[in-house]
Every structure is written in C-alpha cells, then in structure tokens.
Amino acid sequence: MKGGKSRAPTPRLKKKAEHEKAGKPESGHATAKRERVAISRPKKGASGKTGGWRTFRPVIDPEKCSRCGLCSLYCPEAAIGEDLKIDYDFCKGCGICAEECPQKAIRMEREEQ
C-alpha cells in the first residue's frame, strides 16, 4: 500500500469473508468432514517388488501410535496403508516415516538376512 491507498478485496477474499461471517467453511457446508485421501498405491513396477532392497525395516509400536497418519502421508513409496500396516513388499526402509512420526512410534530395525 503506497500513498495510503488500499486495494479492493479480490472476489475470493470477499467470498471467504462472507462465509466466515455466516460461520460456515468456504465450501458453503455447515460442517466439513476431513477425509484421508490416498495419494498413490504401491503396485508392481518395472523393477518388481522393491522391498528386497531394504537394510532397515520400520516397526510401528501400537502403544505409542496416535494414528495421525503422517507416516502414511510422507511415505514416498505409499507402502503404509490407511490401516497403518506396512507393505514390506514395497517398503525400501528409507526411514522417512520414523523421522516424521511425532510420537516416535516407529523404530527402524536392521533387516535380518
């Protein structure tokens, strides 16, 4: 804002303000339900099942787990399902899930040969 002039709100900001005033989310629904959306699912690729490359495997401690789903969200191979079960056929043991877990409920264990 130069010279004390204010810009007119954009149509998007006007709509947002109207919904906030009415106590509704922007979608216009009185209540919005958050759903977990699957970004991708593991599948057999050109390299086949890639879990055999792993040196370390993630192990979830159900006592510590808060079921927040961050491990599933950050898994680059989508090897952690909605039920938070790990598909070891596709898990490469990168440890991102263990690093991102806010409860530290995932530990990395050396894979047995």
Sequence and secondary structure as in RCSB ss.txt:
>XXXX:A:sequence
MKGGKSRAPTPRLKKKAEHEKAGKPESGHATAKRERVAISRPKKGASGKTGGWRTFRPVIDPEKCSRCGLCSLYC
PEAAIGEDLKIDYDFCKGCGICAEECPQKAIRMEREEQ
>XXXX:A:secstr
  TT      HHHHHHHHHHHHT  TTS SS             BTTB  GGG SEEEEE TTT     HHHHH 
TT  B TT  B TTT     HHHHH TT  EEEEE   
